[in-house]
Every structure is written in structure tokens, then in C-alpha cells.
Amino acid sequence: MPSDSRETLQICIPYILDRLRLHNEGESGARPNPFFLGVNGVQGIGKSLLVASIAHSLERAPYDIRTVVLSIDDFYLTHGDQQRLAADHPENPLIQHRGQPSTHDLLLLHSVVASLRAGKETSIPSYDKGAFNGRGDRKPRDQWVRVNANEQQLVQLVILEGWCLGFRALDDARLTAYWTDAAKRCTQGSDYRGRLGHNRLEDVHFINRALRKYDFLTDQLDALIHLDAEDPLYVYEWRLEQEVQLRRERGSSMTDEEVIDFVNGYYPSYELFTDHLRTGAFDDRVGAQLRLVIRKDRLVGVVDQK
């Protein structure tokens, strides 16, 4: 494991164990409900590696915590449903491919989360990002992982990772103000390097309205770890590095231009929703969010518990 991942893990494990202890102490039943941990971060920041490392550490002695990992990516719409969504809104470039709020199957996500919380036998979906020449599709149900089949070995910790997890929709006036400022800077030839100002206001409103339907997911979380890029623009370099690694492993991958275009589709949401997440995703739970500011070298610069 790279040294930056070990450093992050050493910060996160004590925090998780402390929140899990408080959670279990507050449960009145004979068997505590599973603890739901969210992990947010821009593409390429190391979410998946951190989540895998957390699960690997906690499932083994001395902790022996039965853990399941969910990625919001595995709940993308099927290829057919994504095509229909794009066709219904051909003028909106933000939803022509998977990624943004509105491109996930929220009914499936809700049912899986509810089933896990209830301790029921649950099938965890999986998504094949390489299907349809990289457009992606959900894997057949017989390839999904089943958990909680044994009542004596029920899941105790659910880790959910996702780039937009914890984002909260803005009111219309605030969103319009963000967009107006970005659009002005974009047309004035300033040093503006974002993407929000390059999109139509109505397309951004569409994403914001869709995001409101994701509140149930953030509200399910007992704790949230926010891997916060010191500068969100680092996502471009990190995602390019990620693609180079994929090229080594698979022999093929997106071109640099395709990677930049891909990240461009996500970036308006980073501009809109990161500020609020930095102040805290939860209004009523002190200590339930851990923010780690990640420098360009992927080392932790600041640790902030909210």
C-alpha cells in the first residue's frame, strides 16, 4: 500500500471505531443495526483504495467486523435506461453519459440500503464500466454478491463510496448566483478554469433538482469521511494518472482527451456542491463527518472533524 494510503488509513480507522462504538452504545436491541459509513472524494483521489483498505483492516483481528462495500457506481442506470435518459434530454451534455445525479437507479439503491439496514439477505449489484465500448451496463443478477445469507454472520459495517455522496442540492437563488458568476468569468476571458460557466443554467438546474432525490442516501449515513482535494482541479491530473495505470493493466484505455472530456461532465457539480459539504453534510450530528484535505501529492494536509 502506498505511504499516502497508509497515512490516511491510520487517521480513519480510530475515527471509525469511535463512531461505531457510539453507534452500538446507542442501539437498544439485542443486535445493533449495521453502521453506515460514507466516503466522498473526487475521481482519482483514492476513494476505492482507501475503502478497500478500511474493509481489509476491520474484517480481520483484532476487530473482526463483518463489512460490505457498496459503490454508488454500481447503481448506475442500465445501458438502455441511460440511453433513454440521454435521448429524452439531448440538449443537456451533463447527462449524455453516466455520472451525474439522475443517472443512478435510486429505487434499486434505496431497496438495497433498506435491506441491509434490516439485516435481510441482500444481493449487491455490480456494474461493468467496460460494456458497450466503455458506455457501461449493469451486470446480470447472477453475478451480484449476496450477503446476510447466514443470520449468525450479518453485516455490521456498510461502507458506501461515491463522488457525489454527501452533496446537498442548493436553493434556486444560490445556484443561479454560482452559475452567473461562473458564466461571467467564462465570457470575460479571466483565469476561470472551471466548467460550470460553460453549461446552460437550465441544464445545471436539472442536475440540482435530481440531487434532491439523493438526500435519503446521505441521511442514512452514520458517519461520512470527506476526502477533500485541496484544489478540485487536481482531479484532472489524478484521473489521467489513473487511466495510465489502467492502460498498463488492460492494454487499452481512454485517451487523454477522452479523460478530460469525461471529467468535464462531472466538474460543474464539484464547483456547486463542494463548499456546502466542507461546512458539513449533517446539521444535527456533531462529529459525524471527518474531512481530510488531500494535497496534490495525495498526502493529508488538514484533518477536520465536524
GIQUINOR-V907342 format. One record per residue. N is the residue number from 1. PHI is phi in degrees with one decimal (none if undefined). D_CENTER is the distance of its C-alpha to the mean C-alpha in Angstrom with 2 decimals. Layout:
{{N	PHI	D_CENTER} {N	PHI	D_CENTER}}
//
This chain:
{{1	none	21.56} {2	-59.5	21.55} {3	-61.3	22.85} {4	-66.5	19.82} {5	-69.3	17.71} {6	-63.3	20.63} {7	-61.3	20.79} {8	-62.8	17.20} {9	-62.3	17.76} {10	-65.4	21.04} {11	-81.0	19.54} {12	-77.7	16.83} {13	-60.3	19.10} {14	-60.4	21.73} {15	-62.6	19.32} {16	-63.6	17.78} {17	-62.2	21.33} {18	-66.5	22.64} {19	-67.1	20.16} {20	-66.4	20.78} {21	-62.1	24.49} {22	-62.9	24.42} {23	-62.0	22.59} {24	-66.3	25.21} {25	-66.2	28.04} {26	-87.1	27.11} {27	-86.4	27.18} {28	-95.1	30.64} {29	-77.4	30.66} {30	-67.2	31.95} {31	-121.5	28.56} {32	-60.6	25.56} {33	-63.6	22.60} {34	-62.1	19.59} {35	-91.7	17.39} {36	-104.9	13.74} {37	-112.7	11.57} {38	-102.1	7.97} {39	-131.6	6.45} {40	-114.3	4.76} {41	176.6	6.35} {42	-67.4	7.84} {43	-59.8	8.79} {44	82.8	11.48} {45	-78.4	11.17} {46	110.8	11.29} {47	-57.7	8.16} {48	-63.2	9.59} {49	-64.8	13.02} {50	-64.0	12.56} {51	-61.7	11.19} {52	-62.4	14.10} {53	-68.9	16.43} {54	-61.7	15.77} {55	-61.7	16.42} {56	-59.9	19.40} {57	-70.6	20.85} {58	-79.9	20.66} {59	-77.5	21.94} {60	-109.4	25.06} {61	-60.2	28.03} {62	-91.1	28.57} {63	-90.5	25.55} {64	52.7	25.51} {65	-96.5	22.50} {66	-69.5	21.58} {67	-127.8	17.85} {68	-129.2	15.59} {69	-110.0	12.12} {70	-116.4	9.91} {71	-114.4	7.14} {72	-61.4	6.07} {73	-62.3	7.82} {74	-75.3	10.83} {75	-110.7	11.28} {76	-59.9	12.05} {77	-56.9	15.56} {78	-61.4	18.44} {79	-55.6	20.05} {80	-64.1	22.81} {81	-67.3	20.82} {82	-65.7	18.78} {83	-62.0	22.21} {84	-66.7	23.65} {85	-60.9	20.98} {86	-62.8	21.61} {87	-68.1	25.34} {88	-72.3	25.39} {89	-133.6	24.03} {90	-64.8	25.49} {91	-84.8	25.77} {92	-100.1	22.07} {93	-69.0	20.64} {94	-74.2	17.04} {95	-123.0	16.96} {96	-79.0	19.23} {97	-143.0	16.56} {98	-63.0	13.23} {99	142.6	10.06} {100	-72.0	10.68} {101	-49.5	10.87} {102	106.6	13.95} {103	-102.1	13.17} {104	-113.3	11.79} {105	-86.1	14.42} {106	-71.6	13.97} {107	-64.6	17.29} {108	-65.1	16.37} {109	-61.3	13.15} {110	-61.5	15.41} {111	-67.8	18.15} {112	-67.6	16.34} {113	-62.5	15.00} {114	-63.3	18.54} {115	-66.0	20.23} {116	-65.1	18.56} {117	-63.3	19.35} {118	-83.3	22.88} {119	73.6	23.35} {120	-88.7	24.19} {121	-61.1	24.17} {122	-137.7	20.93} {123	-101.2	19.98} {124	-97.1	16.44} {125	-68.2	15.83} {126	-139.0	15.17} {127	-120.5	14.65} {128	-98.7	16.96} {129	-72.0	15.69} {130	-88.8	19.27} {131	-65.4	21.04} {132	52.7	23.05} {133	55.6	23.26} {134	92.2	19.57} {135	-74.3	18.83} {136	90.4	17.45} {137	-165.3	18.27} {138	-72.6	17.58} {139	-72.2	19.70} {140	-58.8	22.76} {141	-59.2	22.62} {142	-71.7	24.98} {143	-103.1	22.38} {144	-80.0	19.90} {145	-88.2	19.92} {146	-102.0	21.86} {147	-130.8	21.57} {148	64.4	23.85} {149	-72.1	26.84} {150	-110.3	28.88} {151	-63.7	29.36} {152	-86.0	30.30} {153	-133.1	27.00} {154	-75.4	24.39} {155	-62.5	20.80} {156	-105.3	20.66} {157	-134.4	17.09} {158	-110.2	13.93} {159	-105.8	10.83} {160	-114.8	7.58} {161	-114.9	4.57} {162	-174.3	1.14} {163	-68.2	2.86} {164	-108.7	4.57} {165	-64.2	4.50} {166	94.3	8.03} {167	-66.6	9.24} {168	-120.4	12.77} {169	-63.1	15.11} {170	-92.8	18.12} {171	-70.1	21.69} {172	-58.9	23.46} {173	-65.8	25.71} {174	-68.8	23.12} {175	-62.2	21.09} {176	-61.5	24.44} {177	-65.2	25.37} {178	-58.4	22.31} {179	-65.3	23.00} {180	-60.5	26.75} {181	-64.2	26.50} {182	-66.1	24.28} {183	-65.1	26.63} {184	-65.4	29.65} {185	-65.2	28.56} {186	-66.1	27.75} {187	-83.7	31.26} {188	-86.0	33.13} {189	67.5	32.44} {190	-79.8	30.93} {191	-86.9	28.61} {192	-60.2	25.58} {193	-121.6	22.98} {194	-82.0	20.10} {195	-123.4	19.53} {196	-55.6	19.54} {197	-68.4	23.34} {198	-89.8	23.70} {199	-110.4	22.42} {200	-72.6	24.47} {201	-58.7	24.00} {202	-65.3	24.08} {203	-71.4	21.21} {204	-69.9	19.01} {205	-60.6	20.29} {206	-58.6	19.28} {207	-65.0	15.54} {208	-62.8	16.08} {209	-63.7	17.97} {210	-64.2	15.42} {211	-63.1	12.75} {212	-58.1	15.35} {213	-75.9	14.99} {214	-92.9	11.47} {215	-58.2	13.17} {216	-57.7	14.26} {217	-72.2	10.93} {218	-62.2	10.54} {219	-66.5	14.28} {220	-74.6	14.12} {221	-73.4	12.63} {222	-89.8	15.47} {223	-160.2	13.74} {224	-137.7	10.70} {225	-103.7	10.51} {226	-106.7	9.59} {227	-85.4	10.22} {228	-101.5	11.92} {229	-61.9	13.64} {230	-53.1	17.27} {231	-132.3	17.52} {232	-56.1	14.60} {233	-65.7	17.07} {234	-58.2	16.64} {235	-56.6	13.78} {236	-65.3	16.69} {237	-66.9	18.57} {238	-63.0	15.82} {239	-69.6	14.75} {240	-65.0	18.52} {241	-61.9	19.06} {242	-61.1	16.53} {243	-70.1	18.50} {244	-60.7	21.74} {245	-64.2	20.80} {246	-62.4	20.02} {247	-63.7	23.38} {248	-65.9	25.12} {249	-78.5	23.78} {250	-109.7	24.19} {251	86.6	26.81} {252	-151.8	25.08} {253	-170.9	21.97} {254	-68.5	21.22} {255	-73.4	23.64} {256	-58.5	22.79} {257	-64.0	23.47} {258	-66.8	21.13} {259	-63.5	18.25} {260	-61.9	19.07} {261	-64.0	19.34} {262	-64.1	15.99} {263	-67.3	14.23} {264	-54.5	16.60} {265	-69.6	15.08} {266	-92.0	11.75} {267	-59.3	13.58} {268	-55.2	15.19} {269	-70.5	12.09} {270	-61.8	11.72} {271	-65.8	15.42} {272	-80.6	15.38} {273	-111.1	12.78} {274	-69.4	12.37} {275	-56.5	15.88} {276	-66.6	15.44} {277	-62.7	12.42} {278	-63.8	14.75} {279	-81.9	17.42} {280	126.0	15.51} {281	-81.3	13.38} {282	-116.9	16.26} {283	-88.1	19.82} {284	-120.4	21.62} {285	-134.0	20.33} {286	-72.2	21.54} {287	87.2	19.96} {288	-84.0	16.83} {289	-129.5	14.54} {290	-113.7	14.85} {291	-108.1	14.24} {292	-113.6	14.98} {293	-82.9	16.10} {294	-103.0	15.92} {295	-77.4	18.94} {296	-61.0	19.50} {297	-82.1	20.91} {298	68.5	17.68} {299	-90.1	19.77} {300	-78.5	18.93} {301	-97.7	20.96} {302	-138.3	20.45} {303	-119.4	19.43} {304	-141.2	19.20} {305	-100.0	18.97} {306	-114.3	18.90}}
//
